[in-house]
Amino acid sequence: QVQLVESGGGLVQAGGSLRLSCAASGRAASTYAMAWFRRAPGKDREFVATITWRGGITYYSDSVKGRFTISKDNAKNTVYLQMNSLKPEDTAVYYCAGRTAPTATFDFWGQGTQVTVSS
């Protein structure tokens, strides 16, 4: 099993920045890639960004491209999401997730961290 714990959420004004962290423990070495998702009130869960542990290959949703940066620290088994130029529509609960293969589903999820952007 892989345990994921997010941190770093909070309240920020529009245009501000936050950095989320996701610490993986347990069988973290078995994961192939990590990702961030978010769920805004009344909306479906939305993919935000993903990164592979090996090679650091990244992919972003169009809604955050150019504003958010996903990164990793293999030694710490930690993935980060640097969020800049935040907008009120970025308000959501942000979840960290992991999967064990390129075509696998994201089977490991954190508890989520709230991000609120005020206008």
C-alpha positions as CSV (number, residue, x, y, z in Angstrom):
1,Q,0.0,0.0,0.0
2,V,1.0,3.6,-0.6
3,Q,0.0,6.4,1.7
4,L,-0.3,9.9,0.5
5,V,-0.5,13.0,2.7
6,E,-1.1,16.5,1.2
7,S,-0.3,19.8,2.8
8,G,0.1,23.4,2.0
9,G,-3.4,24.5,1.2
10,G,-4.9,27.7,2.5
11,L,-6.6,31.0,1.7
12,V,-4.9,33.3,-0.7
13,Q,-5.9,36.4,-2.7
14,A,-6.3,36.3,-6.5
15,G,-2.9,36.7,-8.1
16,G,-1.1,35.0,-5.2
17,S,0.8,31.8,-4.9
18,L,0.7,28.6,-2.9
19,R,2.8,25.4,-2.9
20,L,1.2,22.1,-2.2
21,S,3.2,19.1,-1.1
22,C,2.3,15.4,-1.3
23,A,4.4,13.0,0.8
24,A,4.3,9.4,-0.2
25,S,5.1,6.5,2.2
26,G,4.7,2.8,2.4
27,R,5.4,1.2,-1.0
28,A,6.0,4.6,-2.7
29,A,8.7,3.1,-4.8
30,S,6.1,0.9,-6.5
31,T,4.4,4.0,-8.1
32,Y,5.1,5.0,-11.6
33,A,3.7,8.5,-11.6
34,M,2.0,11.0,-9.4
35,A,-0.7,13.5,-10.1
36,W,-2.7,16.3,-8.7
37,F,-6.5,16.5,-9.2
38,R,-9.0,19.0,-7.8
39,R,-12.7,19.1,-7.1
40,A,-14.5,22.4,-6.9
41,P,-17.9,22.7,-5.1
42,G,-20.6,21.3,-7.3
43,K,-18.2,20.1,-10.0
44,D,-16.6,16.9,-11.0
45,R,-13.1,16.0,-10.1
46,E,-10.6,17.5,-12.6
47,F,-7.2,16.5,-13.6
48,V,-4.5,19.2,-12.9
49,A,-1.0,17.8,-13.6
50,T,1.1,14.7,-13.5
51,I,4.7,13.7,-13.3
52,T,6.7,10.5,-13.6
53,W,9.1,9.5,-10.9
54,R,11.7,8.5,-13.5
55,G,12.5,11.1,-16.0
56,G,10.2,13.7,-14.5
57,I,7.9,13.7,-17.5
58,T,5.1,16.2,-16.9
59,Y,1.7,17.0,-18.4
60,Y,-0.8,19.7,-17.5
61,S,-4.4,20.6,-18.0
62,D,-5.0,23.5,-20.2
63,S,-6.6,25.4,-17.4
64,V,-3.4,25.5,-15.3
65,K,-0.7,25.4,-18.0
66,G,1.8,28.2,-17.6
67,R,0.6,29.0,-14.0
68,F,1.2,25.7,-12.1
69,T,4.3,23.7,-12.0
70,I,4.5,20.1,-10.8
71,S,7.8,18.8,-9.5
72,K,9.3,16.0,-7.4
73,D,12.0,15.1,-4.9
74,N,12.7,11.4,-5.3
75,A,14.9,11.3,-2.2
76,K,12.0,12.6,-0.1
77,N,9.2,10.7,-2.0
78,T,7.5,14.0,-2.3
79,V,5.7,15.7,-5.1
80,Y,4.9,19.4,-5.2
81,L,2.5,21.7,-7.0
82,Q,3.6,25.3,-7.3
83,M,0.6,27.4,-8.0
84,N,1.1,31.0,-9.3
85,S,-1.3,33.6,-10.5
86,L,-4.1,32.0,-8.7
87,K,-7.7,32.7,-9.7
88,P,-10.9,32.4,-7.8
89,E,-11.9,29.5,-10.1
90,D,-8.8,27.6,-8.8
91,T,-10.7,27.2,-5.5
92,A,-11.1,23.5,-4.8
93,V,-10.0,20.6,-2.7
94,Y,-6.7,19.4,-4.2
95,Y,-5.9,15.7,-4.1
96,C,-2.6,13.9,-4.7
97,A,-2.8,10.5,-6.5
98,G,-0.5,7.8,-7.6
99,R,-0.5,5.0,-10.1
100,T,1.8,2.0,-10.6
101,A,2.0,1.9,-14.4
102,P,1.5,4.2,-17.4
103,T,-1.9,2.8,-18.3
104,A,-3.0,2.0,-14.7
105,T,-5.7,4.0,-13.0
106,F,-4.8,6.2,-10.1
107,D,-5.3,3.8,-7.2
108,F,-3.7,5.7,-4.4
109,W,-5.2,9.0,-3.1
110,G,-4.6,11.4,-0.3
111,Q,-7.2,13.0,1.9
112,G,-7.1,16.3,0.1
113,T,-6.2,19.9,1.0
114,Q,-8.4,22.9,0.6
115,V,-7.3,25.8,-1.6
116,T,-9.4,29.0,-1.5
117,V,-8.7,31.9,-3.7
118,S,-10.5,35.1,-2.8
119,S,-11.3,37.8,-5.4
